[in-house]
Amino acid sequence: MHKTPALAPVAPFSEHERDAVYKAIYSRRDVRNEFLADPIPQEVLLRLLDAAHHAPSVGFMQPWNFIVIRDPAERERLWQAFLKANEEAAAKFDGERRSRYRSLKLEGIRQAPVNICVTCDRARGGDVILGRTHNTNMDLYSTVCAVQNLWLAARAENIGMGWVSIFNDADLKALLEIPDAIEIVAYLCLGYVDELYTRPELEVKGWAQRTPLQELVFEGKWRG
């Protein structure tokens, strides 16, 4: 006999709970230079990782893994890999833009007490995955949802988080012994903070501005 899936009444958020969710969203920042040296207790780190693990995933494949890096010597090696990639990145900009790029601090690898590399196992669940039959990138998108869950949970714990994207994958895989078949999605720096920018740092420093929402919302069909 077919069983009815387990359901429960929807418990509405109180106004205070709703406001707390939006507070985490709007006050979340990409942290690079405001980390404190205080260690993150293991039980707090596990709460953050459990929040990430509860992200939505296509076909419930849960393709993510989390490599936690705390050792200062290992973080130093990873920082050296970042420096190499960062010089390559700077060379892609011209003139004043290159100078401004080099003035920005784009990571907190050595300063943050915890680094996390988030990966995606694209073979998890087999060759044919419910929901990934027509868009093969859905597993990658699911892993990004886990990163966002982790980021918002960190903000709620007064922990800052920064996403470092300036790496050569081959260097990162060699340092962390990640198999070739595993995709690197994010390299994250986490630590307690007592100050955050009131607006995104790149906006404050004149690199870019937030696009008005009305320019990005189309009704019914694409409007270019």
N, C-alpha and C positions, 0 to 999 in steps of 0.2 A: 504494500500500500504506500502511495506517495505521501510523504509527510510535509506539512506546511512549514516553510522556513521560520525559524525563530524570529519573532518580531516583538518589539516593545514600544510602548507609547513614547512619542517624541517629548523630551523634557526641554521646554523652552529656556533659553538663556535669560537670566535676569538682566536688567539694564546695566548693572555693574559688571557682570561677566561679559556682556557684549562690548562694553566700552574697553575692557581690558584686552580683548582680542584686537580691536582697532588700534589701541595704544601700542601694542607690540608691532603691528604692521607699520604704522606711521613713524615710529621712533627707532625702528631697526636701521642699523648703519653697517657699512662695510668698514670694519675697524682695521687699522694698520699700525697705529702708533700710540694708542691709549691703553695698552694692556698693562695690568698690574702683575707683579711677580707671584702673587698668591696662587698656590696650587688649587686645582679644581678637585674637590673630593670625589672619590670613585662613585659614590651613590648618586651624586649630581650628574656626573658624566654619563652614567648608565640611564638616568632619566632622559637626558638629551638624546642618546642613541635610541632609546625605546620610542621616543616621539618620532624620530626619523623612520624607525622601522614600522610605524603605523601610518606611513604615507600611502596614498592610493597607488596601486600598481596594476598595469594591464594584465588581464588573465590571472591576477593574484600571483604573479611569478616572483615578486620580491627579489629583483635581480641585484640588489646592492650588497656590498661588503664595506666594512669600515676598518681601516688600518690606523690605529692610534699610535702616534709617535710622541714620546716625551723626552727621550734621551737627548741631552744638549749636544753631544758629539754628532749624533745622527742628524739633528736639526741643522747643525753647522754644515754638514755635507750637502743637505738639501738646499740650504741658503746659497752655497756656492753654485749649485746647478741653476738656481734662480738667477744669480748674477750673470751667468753666461747667457741665458735666454733674454734677460733684460737688456743687455747690450745689443743683442740682435734686434730686439724690438725697437730700441731707440733709433737704430739706423734706418728704420722704415719711415721715420718722420723727417720733415725738412725744416731747416731754419729755426725760427722762434718756437715752433711746435716741438722740435726735438729738445731744445733747451728747457722748455716748460715740462716736457715729459721727464727729463732727467732730474728735475727739481722735486718730483712727486715721490713720496714713499708708498710703494705699492705692495708691501708685504709686512708681516709681523712674525716671520718664521722663527727667529731666535728669541724674540721678546715674549711671544705668547707661550705659556707653559705647556699647552697641548696643541698638537697638530693632528689633523685627521685627513687621510686620503680616502675619498669615497669612490668606489669602483662599480662597474656594471658587468655582470656575467651574462653575456648575450645568449649563451647556450642553456641557461637555467630553464628547466621546464620542457626541454626538447625542441625539436625543429619547428613544430606548429604550435603557436601560442594563441589562445583565445584573445581576440582583440588586436593581435599584431599581424594578422593575416594579410592586411593591405597596406599598413604603414609599419615598416620594420623598425622605425626609430622609437616606437612607443615605449620600449624598455628603457631607453636613454631618458626619455621625458619623465618616466616614472621615477627614475633615480634622482632627477632634478627636483621632483616633488619631495623626496626624502631630505634633500639638502635644505629646501625651504622650511620644512617642518623643524629641522634641527636649528635653523637660524631663528625662527620665531620662539621656539622653546628656550634657546639661549638668551634671547632678549628678556624673556619673562624671568629668567634666573639672574638677571643683571650680569650676564656673561656676554662679552663682545665677540663677534666672529667676523673674520675676513676671508674672502675667497681669492686665492692666488691662482691665476690662470696662466702666468708667464713661466712656462716650463716646456722643455722638450720632453715629449712622452717617453722617448727611449731612455733618457737620463733618469727620469722618475721611476720607470719600471726597473731599471738596473739597480738603483739604490734601494728600492723597496721589494725587490725580488717578485715583481708582479708578472704572472705569465703573459705571453704575447696575446693570447686570445681574450684577455680581460681588458675592458675599456676603462680608462681613467676619466672620471666625470668631474671631480672637484678636489682641490687641495685646500684645506681649511685651517685657519689659525684661531684658537679659542683661548680666552682668558677673562678674568674679572676686569671690570672697568668702573671708574667712578666719574668719568666724563665722556660725553659723546657729542659729536657735532649736531647742531640743531637742524642742519640741512645736510644732504650728501656732500662729502668732502670734495669731490670733483666739481660740484656746483659752487661750493664756497671758494675754491681756488681758481675758478674761471675756466675750467676745462670744457664743461658742457652745462646746459641748462635743462630742467625738466620740460618736456614737451607738453603743451596744454592738452588735457584729456579730450576736448572737443575736436581736436585735429586727428584723433586716433579712432574715434567711434563712428562707424558707418551704419546706416539703417537699411536693412534688406539686402544690399549687395555692395560690392566694392565701389568706392568712389575715389578716384585718383586725380 
